[in-house]
Amino acid sequence: MAIHHVEVPDGSPAFGETTSAFARFGHAAAVRSHGHLFISGQIGRRPDGVPGKTAEEQTELAIRRLEEILRLENLGLADLVDVTSYHVDIRENMAGFLAAKQRLVQAPYPAWTIIGVSGLASPELLVEIQATAAYADTSGR
């Protein structure tokens, strides 16, 4: 079984100085296996490490991080097949989340599960998004 761990390079436009978090928390940005890319939960921090001020900004930042990881693997948002997002104060923050999601994620849409949570890794975080993407099927099916 071939497994490839995706590493985000230092200075990435979407991650900036925050790439050290992968080593600090002991996880890969993403792992490629069996024709899929499994992307770790992405949060709404700016490249300087400061979290976005609103759920809408944090959602956009998290999606931009997803895009960067996908780009490193020559994929895009259209290659997403399954997404799960976690939301603090889900009822209060849903409108901002949906505004960013609708602006950035176009049809065909992936499967998407939205879950309300009491908190994330840092108290200022409002949204975290994990995803799975599929590589092009080269088997001819």
Beta strands, then each sheet from edge to edge (+ up, - down):
strand 1: 3-6
strand 2: 30-33
strand 3: 36-43
strand 4: 80-88
strand 5: 111-117
strand 6: 127-134
sheet 1: 1+ 2- 3+ 6- 4+ 5+
end
